[in-house]
Amino acid sequence: MKKFFNILFYLSIAVFIWYLTRIDYLEFSGMQMNYWFVGLAVIFLWAGFYLSTQSWWYALRIHKINISRRTALVSHGLSVFAKYIPGKVWVILGRASYIAKDTPISGKDSSIVSLKEQLIYILWGLIISFFPLLKYDNAWYIPFLVFLTMVGIALFLFLKPLHNLISRLVKRWFKKELNIPLLTVKGALQISGYIIAYWILWIAGFYFLLKGVYIDNAFLASFIFPISVVYGILAIIIPGGIGVREGIIVSLLTLMGCDLATATSFSILSRLWFISGEVFVFLAALIRRSDQH
């Protein structure tokens, strides 16, 4: 497990650096900004990232896997760039493999917990954003699509007959086991507190970022963020949701009346804003890791 984590660690950094070189920074360089609001956006984002590491700690704890908060921060933070590797499972496996390499806890057990937490994170992102999206009077199909996705995921995760049926179909058609755990409502609710909290912090940060570049209807537009993140994750073959997240942000902002050029520039700025949070939690993990030795 130690060798696997080290390979994943260095590969994720290399892919992340490559991704940074592909961003067209000129797209937003001329935007007018209120740096007080942008600063608040960064603070809320970073607070949310820190809370996401504690959500990982708590998810393990309620599954009787006891690690320190520091280890949770390190395992989560050092794996954060793995999302840029194609496949989307590497973040889940990365933080689990870190725990397995330094403790007697099996990688399989911690991977299952990691996947559960990620699934509940996706579901809450949809739930939180659904009702605000009903305000899109000229695009009824958007909340409808979100509702279908939300209900479909919930039924699959919590309804045993449907879960078993889909698992059998996947095994028959693709000759592979579908290793997605069946969840209970009680178990999901136990993990949900931290997840809801850091979603709120991130949405607040996105709101201040919108205010910082003078985009109208910032409160309603702030709920675009969880939708863009969730569908970026669900686009399994696209590393980091690159392009998917930005496309959703641009589409929904233009539906709200924002001009295309501003929406496009903002989508790139929002990606860099979020990357700042990933860099923050990664550096925090490196520092805390060095404290352990």
C-alpha positions in Angstrom: 0.0 0.0 0.0 2.9 2.4 0.7 4.3 1.9 -2.8 0.8 2.4 -4.4 0.2 5.6 -2.4 3.7 7.0 -3.4 3.1 6.4 -7.1 -0.4 8.0 -6.9 1.0 10.9 -5.0 3.7 11.8 -7.5 1.5 11.1 -10.5 -1.3 13.3 -9.2 1.1 16.2 -8.7 2.5 15.8 -12.2 -1.0 15.7 -13.8 -2.1 18.7 -11.8 0.9 20.7 -12.9 0.2 19.8 -16.5 -3.4 20.9 -16.0 -2.3 24.3 -14.7 -0.2 24.9 -17.8 -3.4 24.4 -19.9 -5.4 27.2 -18.3 -5.8 30.3 -20.3 -5.2 32.9 -17.6 -5.8 35.8 -20.0 -9.5 34.9 -20.2 -10.1 36.6 -16.9 -7.1 38.9 -16.5 -9.1 42.0 -17.4 -12.0 41.4 -15.1 -12.9 44.1 -12.6 -12.8 42.7 -9.1 -13.6 43.7 -5.5 -10.7 42.2 -3.7 -12.5 42.3 -0.3 -15.2 40.0 -1.6 -12.7 37.8 -3.4 -10.7 37.5 -0.2 -13.8 36.4 1.7 -14.5 33.9 -1.1 -11.0 32.4 -0.5 -11.5 32.3 3.3 -14.8 30.5 3.1 -13.4 28.1 0.5 -10.4 27.2 2.6 -12.5 26.7 5.7 -14.7 24.3 3.8 -11.7 22.4 2.6 -10.4 22.0 6.2 -13.9 20.9 7.3 -13.9 18.3 4.5 -10.8 16.7 6.1 -12.7 16.5 9.4 -15.7 15.0 7.6 -13.4 12.2 6.4 -12.1 11.7 10.0 -15.7 11.5 11.4 -16.9 9.1 8.6 -14.1 6.8 9.6 -14.8 7.2 13.3 -18.4 6.2 13.1 -17.3 3.1 11.1 -15.1 2.2 14.1 -11.9 3.2 12.3 -10.1 5.4 14.8 -7.4 7.7 13.5 -6.3 11.1 14.6 -7.6 14.3 13.0 -4.1 15.0 11.9 -3.9 11.7 10.0 -7.3 12.5 8.4 -6.0 15.9 7.2 -2.8 14.4 5.9 -4.4 11.5 4.1 -7.1 13.7 2.5 -4.9 16.6 1.7 -2.1 14.6 0.0 -4.6 12.9 -2.2 -6.5 16.0 -3.3 -4.8 16.2 -6.7 -5.6 12.6 -7.6 -9.0 13.9 -9.0 -7.0 15.1 -12.0 -6.0 11.6 -12.9 -8.6 10.0 -15.3 -10.9 7.5 -13.5 -12.3 9.5 -10.6 -11.6 6.7 -8.1 -8.1 7.8 -7.2 -9.1 10.4 -4.6 -11.2 7.7 -2.9 -8.4 5.1 -3.0 -5.7 7.6 -2.4 -6.7 8.8 1.1 -7.7 5.2 2.0 -4.3 3.8 0.9 -2.5 6.4 3.0 -4.3 5.2 6.1 -3.6 1.5 5.2 0.1 2.1 4.7 0.6 3.5 8.2 -1.9 1.6 10.2 -3.2 -1.9 10.6 -6.5 -0.8 9.0 -7.2 -2.6 5.7 -7.3 -0.5 2.5 -10.6 -2.2 1.6 -12.4 -1.1 4.8 -11.2 2.5 4.5 -12.0 2.6 0.8 -15.6 1.6 1.4 -15.9 4.4 4.0 -14.3 6.9 1.5 -16.7 5.9 -1.2 -19.7 6.2 1.1 -18.7 9.7 2.2 -18.3 10.7 -1.5 -21.7 9.4 -2.5 -23.4 11.2 0.4 -21.5 14.4 -0.6 -22.8 14.1 -4.2 -26.4 13.6 -3.0 -26.3 16.6 -0.6 -24.9 18.8 -3.4 -28.0 18.0 -5.4 -30.4 18.4 -2.5 -29.0 21.7 -1.5 -29.2 23.2 -4.9 -32.5 21.8 -6.1 -35.0 24.3 -4.6 -33.0 27.4 -5.5 -32.9 26.1 -9.1 -36.7 26.2 -9.2 -36.3 30.0 -9.6 -35.1 29.4 -13.2 -38.4 30.1 -14.7 -37.1 30.1 -18.3 -35.3 26.8 -17.9 -37.7 24.3 -16.1 -35.6 21.4 -17.4 -32.6 22.2 -15.2 -34.3 21.5 -11.8 -36.1 18.6 -13.5 -32.8 17.1 -14.5 -31.3 17.7 -11.1 -34.4 16.1 -9.5 -34.2 13.0 -11.6 -30.5 12.7 -10.8 -31.1 13.2 -7.1 -33.9 10.6 -6.9 -32.1 8.1 -9.1 -29.0 8.2 -7.0 -31.0 8.1 -3.7 -33.0 5.1 -4.9 -29.9 3.2 -6.0 -28.0 3.9 -2.8 -30.9 3.2 -0.3 -33.3 0.9 -2.0 -32.0 -2.7 -1.7 -34.0 -4.3 -4.6 -33.0 -1.6 -7.1 -29.4 -1.7 -5.9 -29.2 -5.5 -6.3 -30.9 -5.3 -9.7 -28.5 -2.8 -11.1 -25.5 -4.7 -9.6 -26.7 -7.9 -11.3 -27.2 -6.1 -14.6 -23.7 -4.5 -14.5 -22.2 -7.9 -13.7 -24.0 -9.6 -16.6 -23.3 -6.9 -19.2 -19.8 -5.8 -18.2 -18.6 -9.0 -16.5 -17.5 -6.9 -13.5 -18.8 -6.5 -9.9 -20.3 -3.1 -9.0 -18.6 -2.4 -5.7 -20.8 0.4 -4.6 -22.1 -0.1 -1.0 -25.8 -0.1 -0.1 -26.4 2.7 2.4 -28.9 3.1 5.2 -30.6 6.4 5.9 -29.4 6.4 9.5 -25.8 5.8 8.4 -26.0 8.6 5.8 -27.5 11.1 8.3 -24.7 10.3 10.7 -22.1 11.5 8.2 -24.2 14.3 6.8 -23.5 17.0 9.4 -19.9 17.8 8.3 -20.8 17.4 4.6 -23.6 19.9 4.8 -21.4 22.3 6.7 -18.6 22.4 4.2 -21.1 22.6 1.3 -22.5 25.7 2.9 -19.1 27.2 3.4 -18.2 26.6 -0.3 -21.5 28.0 -1.5 -20.9 31.1 0.6 -17.4 31.4 -0.9 -18.8 31.1 -4.4 -21.4 33.8 -3.5 -18.6 36.2 -2.5 -16.7 35.4 -5.6 -19.7 36.3 -7.7 -20.1 39.5 -5.7 -16.4 40.2 -6.2 -16.8 40.4 -10.0 -20.1 42.2 -9.9 -22.4 39.5 -11.2 -26.0 40.2 -10.5 -28.3 37.8 -8.6 -25.3 36.4 -6.7 -27.4 34.6 -4.1 -29.3 32.5 -6.6 -26.2 32.0 -8.8 -24.2 30.7 -5.9 -26.2 27.4 -6.0 -24.8 26.8 -9.5 -21.6 25.8 -7.7 -22.8 22.5 -6.2 -24.5 21.5 -9.4 -21.3 22.1 -11.4 -19.2 20.1 -8.9 -21.6 17.2 -8.8 -22.0 16.8 -12.5 -18.2 17.2 -12.9 -17.8 14.2 -10.6 -20.5 12.2 -12.4 -18.6 12.8 -15.7 -16.4 9.8 -14.6 -14.1 9.8 -17.6 -13.2 13.5 -17.4 -10.4 14.2 -14.8 -11.3 16.8 -12.3 -14.6 17.5 -14.1 -12.5 19.8 -16.4 -14.7 21.5 -18.9 -17.9 20.0 -17.5 -17.9 22.3 -14.4 -17.0 25.4 -16.4 -19.6 24.6 -19.1 -22.4 24.3 -16.5 -21.3 27.6 -14.8 -21.3 29.4 -18.2 -24.6 27.9 -19.3 -26.5 28.7 -16.1 -25.0 32.2 -15.7 -26.0 33.1 -19.2 -29.5 31.8 -18.5 -29.6 34.3 -15.6 -28.8 37.1 -18.0 -25.0 37.3 -17.6 -23.2 38.0 -20.9 -21.2 35.2 -22.4 -17.8 36.8 -22.1 -18.2 37.6 -18.4 -19.6 34.1 -17.7 -16.7 32.4 -19.5 -14.1 34.5 -17.7 -15.8 33.9 -14.3 -15.9 30.1 -14.9 -12.1 30.1 -15.3 -11.7 32.3 -12.3 -13.9 30.0 -10.2 -11.7 27.0 -11.2 -8.6 28.9 -10.0 -10.4 29.9 -6.9 -11.2 26.2 -6.2 -7.7 25.2 -7.0 -6.4 27.6 -4.3 -8.4 25.5 -1.8 -6.9 22.3 -3.1 -3.4 23.8 -2.8 -4.2 25.1 0.7 -5.3 21.7 2.0 -2.4 20.0 0.2 0.2 22.3 1.8 -1.5 22.0 5.2 -1.2 18.2 4.8 2.5 18.4 3.9 3.1 20.6 7.0 1.2 18.3 9.3 2.9 15.2 7.8 6.3 16.7 8.5 5.2 17.3 12.1 4.5 13.5 12.4 8.1 12.6 11.7 
